[in-house]
Amino acid sequence: MLRLYGVKYLVEKELSAKYGLSVNWFRKARYDGKSPKYHKLNGKVYYTEENVDRWFKDNLKTVQ
């Protein structure tokens, strides 16, 4: 975790534990251009919980 200017940024491993998805899911989604917004700093990828939560809300589909 990284905290900058009061904003908490999480790495893939932390997101994997929180959301129950693999680290590779986040990597593949990013590669395919279908991931939540992310930031890069010194070669590391960071996500905010707000962006990830919003992405899931906007992209979650109900199946009947």
Secondary structure by P-SEA (a helix, b strand, c coil): ccccccbbbbcaaaaaaaccccaaaaaaaaaacccccccccccbbbbbaaaaaaaaaacccccc
